[in-house]
Amino acid sequence: MRNILIAIFIFVMLVILALVFASFQVRETEVALVTRFGKPVREITDPNLHFKWPPPIERVYKYDSRMRVLEAELGETTAKGAVPIIVNTYAVWRIARPLQFYNANNRGDINYAENMLISHINDTQNRVIGQHFFGEFVNSDPEKIRFEQIEKEMFAELKEAVKKDFGIEIRTVGIKQLKVSEDETKKVFERMSAARKIKTELTIDQGNTEAAKLKKEAEAKKIELLATADARARAIQAQGDAEAAKYYEMLTEDSDFAMFLRDVEALKKIISERSTLVFRADTRLFRLLREMPDIRPAEPNKPKK
């Protein structure tokens, strides 16, 4: 009985050891490659428990398939028109095909892969940026900036190049920093200043044209209003002359009453100025102060008595 228990224990241990050496697990964040006698035989991208021949027959190479961010160093390149600019490009990537990744970069060395990817990023950015003018990166007119379009072109070119040959999937490519040299910055500001000056002069010309138009319209309106006012004044004057003629006719019929009204008006003006008056006793104005003259206007169309 004892020998049977020992045999069962040994069998169980052998089974456990076989499972340990003949199985492996691929996690959600991993991809794997199985080699047989150093030659790749299968790649595994689905997470699960898998089996293999124990070493040294088969070996398993696992790679982290999570997203990585790779940032290239600041480098100088040339935009279209021979304008030098300094750019800092980055890429978000992951290992998608372990077989190509293993074959392309020294059995899947991550440092080797990043150096290779940086080289491809630099080549791609130089080629794409060289097809665009500097004004498409920096411009006072937002509609002329093609920054996003340039990043999309870099992404499309780099994505196809590295996925097929290196098993790397590129998710995002972008320009983190964009700089220009001091001399180029000066030239850029000079061009921007010239553009602003032209725009300012154009705006001033448009304003002067509009002002001249408004002035012409105002002058025409002024002439129209003056003509209307002059016609109105002539009508009022004619009406006043007619009224005056009527009263003048009445006054000519009663000259004593007209002289009385004139003296009263003159006396009113003199008294309003607080003046000291010295009259002769026989002055008409003095008589107005002493007594009310017996003067009455003649009735219309009736001769004075």
Phi, psi and omega in degrees: 000320180295321180294325179294318179297320179296318180296318178296319180297317180295321180296315179299317180297320179295321178296316179298316179296322179296318178295322180296316184274342185251003179227158177205158182244136174251122183275175181298330184262018185228157164231157186221159176227133180253128177245148178237115185054039175086358180250132179298135180239329179201148176246147185234121179242354179259132181290129180179182174267127183235163182240155180205169172283144181294157177298151005268014182293306180234145176233154181243130175247119180254143180230141176288120184263009179286162182293140177235148177249123179242123183245120178283157179286160176301129181220150181268134175223180185234127175279169179299135185096011177061041177259116181283133176224158180246125183233154176232105186258146177230161178218141174255123187217168175206162177278117182253324181237098185299330181294310178296321180298318180295314184288330189274335187221068169056056178060033173083032178286122185295316180299319178297319180295319180293320177297319178296319181293321177299320178298318178292323178298315180297316179297318182294314181296321179295320182290315182288314181297326179295347179266001183233146178283158180298328180296345177277348176262314182231123182201144177289341177261109183301332182290342180268354180281131181240038186299310182296321179297319179296318178296322178294321177296318178297318180297313182297318182290317182289323182301311182291326184291319188267336182289317183289318186268335188234359178069022182255135177257123178265125179263323183211141171229132181209165177258114182281318181225148176222121182230161174228156179291166183299318180294318181291325177299319178298317180295320180299314180294326177295318178294319178296320179295319179296319178296318178297321181296316179298317180295321178296315180297321178296319179294320179296317179298317178297321178295318179296319178297316179294321179296319179296321178297315179295321179297318179296317179296320179295321179295319178296320178295322179297314180298319180297315180293320178297320179295318178297316180295321180295318178297320179294318179297320179295322179294316179295318179297319179296319178296318179296319179297322179294317178295318180297319180298322179296314180289327178296320178298320179294320181291324179293334177285337181225081185293327179295318179293325177295317179294324178298315178297320179296317180295320178298317181295318179295318179295323179297318180292321181292314182295327182294340181267007179053048181266157174268120187255137175237111183246151167283156185295332182265011180287140181298321181294323179294323178294329177295327179283331183276319186210154177276118181291150180272078181235129178229143179292142177290149179288149181301142177059023179229126183294150182284142180280000000 
